[in-house]
Amino acid sequence: MMKKIGLSILLTVCAYVTSVAQEGFKITGHLGGTLGGDLVLATTGAEGLVKLDEAVMINGEFEFAGRVDGVIHAYILTAEQQPVATLMLENLEYTVVAGEKGIEVQGGGESQKILNQYNEIQQIIAREKMRMEQETRAAYSQQNQMKLQALQQQFQKVMEEMKVKQAELFRVYKDSPVTAFMLVSSMGEMDYSSLKNVYDKLGEPAKNSLYGQAIVQQLALFKQVELGSVAPDFTGTMSGGESVSLHGIKAKLKLVDFWASWCAPCRQEMPNVVKIYKKYREAGLEIIGVSLDTKVPDWLKAMQDEKMTWPNIMDEQKGISARYLVRGIPHTVLLDENNRIVAKNLRGKTLEKKIAELLGK
């Protein structure tokens, strides 16, 4: 009887210890060597990084501990905010080690295992890019065109293979919030149709996650500047101090031209824009320039040098360009008289042809 009671007490104590151990997370690092310095465990909040814990690494050894609600994406960063490792953090144990292919995160739950598979693809791409850059520099110095062409083909082959592997992970783990997180990480480089296509293939658990909700918000932003949408209005101050708004300008056709004085392709294209303006202004074309300059003298001089006579404003805080998802300049947006977007990113003869077509010329 005493043996049974003793065993019962022992099992109760073990269960208690186990439950305590699972109340929080523990991350142990074994990177080896003489690595040292301050480390931070952080996640991303509405206003940037949110610190979860701090640690000092001595001879490659460190430890973090704490508690989180649910599963969150977290980073281990150096004091200079250089990334050391990424985790899908939950109240479990993790080990960070230096492996043959780089730093590896072991342990954790199913979400971490899925993230590791995605990260492996990204590591292969990063290594291939580095190899490509090194060998390309050598081939350039030797003026070896055949080698350059072969390197490009090899790189494309690897990228296609990784694209197939990632698509397979998306298919297998379509319900996982980790897949939604991976989409969030790359959606800044996508457009509405490509992001919508992948989002539609996600399972409901992924769509209902915080990352799924972030994708929905991004799709809404994309939609605002899609063909057929009414372009978001904006207001700015011209060089003479007058205020002007996009929707306040009345014209049969409007061209929003994002540019900057320091942008060589913009300056090369500007004589064509000037020619188009002179040719089609009386037919109903108006242009509003949105400069990404931050120095007023540079902006004013460029407008004078390029003979820009249309309304022009500066987007110093990049709020307008961000809303229009401008990733590079020159960037053009054509609007009809109702401010609906009818074309984007046209230049040269293609731009003039479209303007002539829309104005019936």
Backbone torsions as a table, in degrees:
resi	resn	phi	psi	omega
1	MET	NA	-44.6	179.4
2	MET	-61.4	-38.2	-179.9
3	LYS	-63.6	-40.9	-179.7
4	LYS	-65.5	-41.0	178.7
5	ILE	-64.4	-44.1	179.1
6	GLY	-59.8	-42.5	179.8
7	LEU	-65.5	-39.5	179.7
8	SER	-62.8	-44.4	178.6
9	ILE	-62.2	-42.8	-179.4
10	LEU	-61.2	-43.3	179.6
11	LEU	-64.7	-38.2	179.0
12	THR	-64.2	-44.2	179.0
13	VAL	-62.8	-43.7	179.8
14	CYS	-61.8	-42.5	179.8
15	ALA	-63.9	-38.0	179.7
16	TYR	-66.4	-45.0	179.7
17	VAL	-61.3	-42.2	179.5
18	THR	-62.6	-43.9	-178.7
19	SER	-65.2	-37.9	178.0
20	VAL	-64.4	-43.0	-178.0
21	ALA	-62.4	-31.3	-176.7
22	GLN	-90.6	2.5	179.7
23	GLU	-72.0	-22.0	-178.9
24	GLY	-143.0	-177.9	178.0
25	PHE	-103.4	158.7	174.7
26	LYS	-142.2	126.2	179.4
27	ILE	-119.6	120.3	179.9
28	THR	-113.4	131.7	-179.0
29	GLY	-109.3	134.8	176.2
30	HIS	-134.8	79.1	-176.3
31	LEU	-93.4	-10.0	175.3
32	GLY	74.1	178.8	177.6
33	GLY	68.9	-150.6	-177.7
34	THR	-113.9	22.5	-179.4
35	LEU	-61.0	138.6	179.0
36	GLY	-153.6	170.6	177.8
37	GLY	130.6	171.5	179.9
38	ASP	-76.9	140.4	177.1
39	LEU	-126.9	153.3	178.1
40	VAL	-129.8	137.2	171.0
41	LEU	-102.7	121.7	-174.2
42	ALA	-141.4	160.9	172.3
43	THR	-127.2	173.3	-178.6
44	THR	-99.5	125.2	177.7
45	GLY	-110.0	-173.4	-177.9
46	ALA	-63.3	-29.1	-177.2
47	GLU	-115.0	26.7	177.7
48	GLY	114.7	-155.8	-176.9
49	LEU	-71.1	138.0	176.3
50	VAL	-116.2	120.6	-176.7
51	LYS	-74.9	130.6	177.7
52	LEU	-102.3	-34.1	-179.7
53	ASP	-167.1	164.9	177.3
54	GLU	-127.7	155.0	177.6
55	ALA	-153.8	158.4	173.5
56	VAL	-113.5	124.7	179.6
57	MET	-89.7	127.3	178.3
58	ILE	-126.7	120.8	-177.9
59	ASN	51.4	41.4	176.8
60	GLY	80.0	1.1	-177.0
61	GLU	-105.3	135.4	175.8
62	PHE	-156.5	167.5	179.8
63	GLU	-151.1	135.4	172.8
64	PHE	-119.5	150.7	175.2
65	ALA	-150.8	153.9	179.9
66	GLY	167.3	-159.9	-178.4
67	ARG	-144.0	141.1	176.9
68	VAL	-130.7	159.4	175.9
69	ASP	-98.4	115.2	-179.8
70	GLY	76.3	-147.7	-179.6
71	VAL	-116.4	126.2	179.1
72	ILE	-130.2	155.7	176.0
73	HIS	-84.8	131.9	-177.1
74	ALA	-135.8	157.4	179.7
75	TYR	-123.5	144.3	165.4
76	ILE	-101.9	121.3	-175.0
77	LEU	-123.9	152.5	171.9
78	THR	-78.1	174.9	178.3
79	ALA	-61.1	-27.2	178.2
80	GLU	-88.1	9.3	179.5
81	GLN	64.8	28.9	171.2
82	GLN	-82.4	132.9	-176.7
83	PRO	-70.5	136.6	175.9
84	VAL	-105.3	-46.4	-179.8
85	ALA	-158.4	157.9	175.9
86	THR	-121.1	145.2	-176.6
87	LEU	-138.3	150.7	163.3
88	MET	-97.0	94.7	-166.2
89	LEU	-85.6	128.1	171.0
90	GLU	-140.9	179.6	-173.5
91	ASN	-79.2	70.4	179.7
92	LEU	-140.3	-179.3	179.8
93	GLU	-99.7	140.1	-179.8
94	TYR	-131.2	150.9	173.7
95	THR	-129.6	129.8	179.4
96	VAL	-109.0	119.6	-175.7
97	VAL	-130.2	161.2	174.9
98	ALA	-91.9	109.7	-179.5
99	GLY	-98.6	-177.0	-179.3
100	GLU	-65.5	-31.9	-176.9
101	LYS	-102.8	11.5	-179.0
102	GLY	126.0	-166.9	-178.7
103	ILE	-75.5	130.6	-177.2
104	GLU	-118.2	146.1	175.3
105	VAL	-109.6	118.9	-179.2
106	GLN	-109.3	157.3	179.4
107	GLY	84.9	-155.0	-176.4
108	GLY	75.6	-161.9	-177.4
109	GLY	-110.6	-161.7	-178.6
110	GLU	-61.1	-36.9	-179.7
111	SER	-62.3	-39.3	178.9
112	GLN	-66.8	-39.2	179.1
113	LYS	-62.8	-39.4	178.0
114	ILE	-67.6	-44.7	179.1
115	LEU	-59.4	-40.0	179.3
116	ASN	-59.0	-37.6	179.9
117	GLN	-67.8	-41.3	176.2
118	TYR	-64.9	-42.9	-179.0
119	ASN	-63.8	-33.8	178.5
120	GLU	-61.3	-39.4	177.0
121	ILE	-64.1	-44.3	-179.8
122	GLN	-64.5	-36.3	178.5
123	GLN	-66.4	-39.1	177.9
124	ILE	-63.5	-43.9	179.2
125	ILE	-62.7	-44.0	-179.6
126	ALA	-62.8	-43.8	179.2
127	ARG	-64.7	-39.8	-179.5
128	GLU	-66.7	-38.7	176.8
129	LYS	-63.4	-42.4	179.4
130	MET	-63.7	-44.1	178.8
131	ARG	-63.8	-42.4	180.0
132	MET	-59.7	-46.1	-178.9
133	GLU	-63.4	-43.3	-179.1
134	GLN	-64.4	-47.3	-177.1
135	GLU	-72.4	-29.4	177.4
136	THR	-67.5	-41.3	177.5
137	ARG	-60.4	-42.0	179.7
138	ALA	-65.4	-41.2	-179.4
139	ALA	-67.1	-37.2	177.2
140	TYR	-63.2	-44.7	-179.4
141	SER	-62.9	-28.7	178.9
142	GLN	-93.1	-2.5	-177.5
143	GLN	53.5	41.3	-177.7
144	ASN	-95.2	91.2	-176.7
145	GLN	-66.4	-36.4	179.2
146	MET	-63.4	-40.8	178.8
147	LYS	-65.1	-41.6	179.5
148	LEU	-61.3	-43.7	179.2
149	GLN	-64.5	-41.2	179.7
150	ALA	-65.0	-40.2	179.3
151	LEU	-63.1	-42.1	179.4
152	GLN	-62.3	-42.1	179.5
153	GLN	-65.8	-40.9	178.3
154	GLN	-62.8	-43.0	-179.0
155	PHE	-64.5	-43.3	178.5
156	GLN	-61.3	-38.5	179.4
157	LYS	-63.5	-45.3	179.2
158	VAL	-63.1	-43.2	-179.3
159	MET	-62.9	-39.1	177.5
160	GLU	-65.3	-40.9	178.4
161	GLU	-63.0	-42.8	-180.0
162	MET	-67.8	-34.5	177.8
163	LYS	-63.3	-40.7	178.4
164	VAL	-65.6	-43.7	179.8
165	LYS	-63.2	-41.6	-179.5
166	GLN	-67.4	-39.6	177.9
167	ALA	-61.6	-36.3	178.0
168	GLU	-67.8	-39.6	176.2
169	LEU	-63.5	-41.2	177.4
170	PHE	-59.1	-39.7	-178.9
171	ARG	-69.1	-47.3	-177.2
172	VAL	-66.9	-40.1	-174.9
173	TYR	-111.0	38.9	-177.2
174	LYS	-63.9	-22.7	179.5
175	ASP	-87.8	-10.6	-172.6
176	SER	-82.3	134.8	173.3
177	PRO	-59.8	-23.5	178.5
178	VAL	-63.4	-39.3	178.0
179	THR	-64.4	-40.8	176.2
180	ALA	-63.2	-39.0	178.0
181	PHE	-62.7	-42.0	179.3
182	MET	-63.0	-35.3	176.0
183	LEU	-66.5	-41.9	178.1
184	VAL	-59.4	-38.7	-177.6
185	SER	-65.7	-27.7	-175.1
186	SER	-113.5	-3.3	-171.8
187	MET	-69.4	-18.5	177.4
188	GLY	-63.4	-22.5	179.9
189	GLU	-98.2	3.9	-177.5
190	MET	-103.3	171.4	172.9
191	ASP	-113.7	180.0	-174.2
192	TYR	-58.9	-50.5	-173.3
193	SER	-65.5	-41.8	-178.7
194	SER	-69.2	-39.8	178.6
195	LEU	-69.1	-41.1	-180.0
196	LYS	-63.7	-39.0	-180.0
197	ASN	-61.2	-44.2	-179.3
198	VAL	-74.1	-40.8	-179.5
199	TYR	-59.9	-41.3	-178.7
200	ASP	-61.3	-22.5	-178.6
201	LYS	-88.0	-8.0	178.4
202	LEU	-70.4	150.6	173.8
203	GLY	-79.0	165.7	-176.8
204	GLU	-59.9	-40.8	178.6
205	PRO	-58.4	-38.9	178.8
206	ALA	-69.9	-41.9	179.9
207	LYS	-64.8	-34.0	-177.4
208	ASN	-83.8	-6.3	179.2
209	SER	-73.9	168.3	177.0
210	LEU	-58.6	-37.0	-179.8
211	TYR	-70.2	-37.0	176.1
212	GLY	-62.8	-39.9	178.3
213	GLN	-65.9	-35.4	177.4
214	ALA	-64.8	-36.3	177.8
215	ILE	-65.5	-42.1	178.7
216	VAL	-59.3	-42.4	178.4
217	GLN	-64.1	-40.2	179.1
218	GLN	-67.2	-38.8	177.5
219	LEU	-61.0	-38.0	178.5
220	ALA	-64.3	-39.2	177.4
221	LEU	-66.6	-43.9	177.2
222	PHE	-58.3	-43.1	-175.0
223	LYS	-61.0	-32.6	-178.3
224	GLN	-60.4	-28.5	-177.1
225	VAL	-117.9	24.6	174.6
226	GLU	-82.6	158.2	175.5
227	LEU	-57.3	132.7	-179.7
228	GLY	95.5	-16.1	179.7
229	SER	-83.9	152.3	173.2
230	VAL	-74.4	122.6	-176.1
231	ALA	-62.6	138.2	177.5
232	PRO	-59.3	136.2	179.0
233	ASP	-76.0	153.7	174.1
234	PHE	-151.9	159.1	-178.8
235	THR	-129.2	144.1	177.7
236	GLY	-151.7	173.2	-178.9
237	THR	-110.0	128.3	179.3
238	MET	-80.1	173.2	-174.5
239	SER	-60.5	-28.7	-179.7
240	GLY	-86.4	0.3	178.8
241	GLY	97.3	-5.8	-179.7
242	GLU	-77.2	143.0	177.4
243	SER	-88.2	141.1	179.3
244	VAL	-139.6	143.1	177.2
245	SER	-123.0	150.9	-178.9
246	LEU	-60.7	-51.3	-178.0
247	HIS	-70.9	-20.7	179.5
248	GLY	-74.8	-20.1	177.4
249	ILE	-79.1	125.6	-179.4
250	LYS	-102.2	122.8	179.4
251	ALA	-163.3	158.2	176.0
252	LYS	-67.5	-33.0	-177.6
253	LEU	-146.3	134.7	179.4
254	LYS	-122.4	139.7	175.6
255	LEU	-115.5	115.7	173.6
256	VAL	-92.7	118.9	-174.2
257	ASP	-116.6	107.8	176.4
258	PHE	-86.3	127.4	-175.0
259	TRP	-154.7	-178.4	174.1
260	ALA	-160.2	153.0	-178.9
261	SER	-63.0	-30.8	-176.0
262	TRP	-87.9	-1.5	-176.8
263	CYS	-90.7	105.8	-177.2
264	ALA	-58.5	-47.3	178.3
265	PRO	-60.8	-32.9	178.1
266	CYS	-64.7	-45.2	-178.5
267	ARG	-66.8	-35.3	178.2
268	GLN	-67.3	-34.2	-178.8
269	GLU	-80.9	-22.3	-171.1
270	MET	-58.8	-40.6	177.4
271	PRO	-57.4	-34.4	177.4
272	ASN	-67.6	-39.7	178.6
273	VAL	-65.4	-40.9	177.9
274	VAL	-60.7	-44.8	179.6
275	LYS	-61.5	-45.1	179.9
276	ILE	-62.2	-41.4	-178.7
277	TYR	-62.6	-45.9	179.1
278	LYS	-62.5	-38.8	-174.2
279	LYS	-75.0	-34.4	-170.7
280	TYR	-117.7	2.9	-177.6
281	ARG	-62.8	-44.7	-178.7
282	GLU	-67.5	-21.7	179.1
283	ALA	-82.6	-7.2	175.8
284	GLY	121.5	11.8	179.0
285	LEU	-89.7	137.1	169.7
286	GLU	-131.8	147.9	-179.8
287	ILE	-120.7	141.3	168.8
288	ILE	-126.6	117.4	-179.9
289	GLY	-86.5	137.8	176.6
290	VAL	-122.2	104.5	-175.8
291	SER	-89.7	137.1	176.7
292	LEU	-92.0	13.4	176.6
293	ASP	-64.5	155.7	174.7
294	THR	-118.3	-9.7	179.8
295	LYS	-113.2	115.2	-176.4
296	VAL	-56.7	-45.0	-179.7
297	PRO	-58.0	-39.5	178.7
298	ASP	-65.0	-41.0	179.5
299	TRP	-63.0	-48.0	-178.5
300	LEU	-63.7	-42.6	-178.8
301	LYS	-65.1	-41.2	-179.9
302	ALA	-64.3	-40.9	179.0
303	MET	-63.2	-38.9	179.0
304	GLN	-69.3	-46.1	-178.6
305	ASP	-62.4	-38.5	-176.4
306	GLU	-89.9	-0.1	177.4
307	LYS	58.7	46.6	176.5
308	MET	-82.4	120.0	-178.6
309	THR	-112.9	4.8	179.9
310	TRP	-94.3	166.0	178.3
311	PRO	-56.8	136.3	-177.5
312	ASN	-143.2	135.2	178.6
313	ILE	-131.4	163.9	176.4
314	MET	-103.9	139.1	177.7
315	ASP	-110.4	65.6	-173.8
316	GLU	-59.8	-39.4	-177.3
317	GLN	-88.2	1.3	178.2
318	LYS	61.0	21.6	179.6
319	GLY	-70.2	-40.4	-179.0
320	ILE	-70.3	-46.2	-178.9
321	SER	-64.4	-33.3	177.5
322	ALA	-67.2	-41.4	-179.4
323	ARG	-66.1	-31.8	179.0
324	TYR	-91.3	7.9	176.2
325	LEU	54.1	42.8	179.1
326	VAL	-76.5	116.9	-178.7
327	ARG	-104.4	-12.4	178.2
328	GLY	-165.6	154.1	178.9
329	ILE	-122.7	152.3	3.0
330	PRO	-68.6	147.5	178.7
331	HIS	-137.0	123.8	-177.0
332	THR	-119.7	147.7	177.0
333	VAL	-134.9	124.3	178.3
334	LEU	-100.1	132.0	-179.5
335	LEU	-122.4	147.2	174.6
336	ASP	-85.9	-174.2	-175.3
337	GLU	-66.3	-16.1	177.3
338	ASN	-100.0	14.0	178.7
339	ASN	66.7	22.1	174.4
340	ARG	-85.9	139.0	-178.7
341	ILE	-74.6	124.1	-178.2
342	VAL	-113.8	-15.6	178.0
343	ALA	-165.7	155.2	179.8
344	LYS	-141.6	151.0	171.5
345	ASN	55.0	46.0	174.8
346	LEU	-102.9	147.1	178.5
347	ARG	-142.8	168.9	172.1
348	GLY	56.0	-139.9	-178.1
349	LYS	-64.1	-32.6	179.0
350	THR	-63.1	-40.3	178.4
351	LEU	-65.4	-47.4	-179.0
352	GLU	-62.9	-40.7	179.6
353	LYS	-61.6	-42.1	-180.0
354	LYS	-66.3	-41.6	179.8
355	ILE	-63.7	-44.9	179.5
356	ALA	-61.3	-41.2	179.6
357	GLU	-63.4	-45.1	-177.1
358	LEU	-72.1	-25.4	178.0
359	LEU	-93.3	0.6	178.1
360	GLY	71.2	32.6	-178.7
361	LYS	-105.7	NA	NA
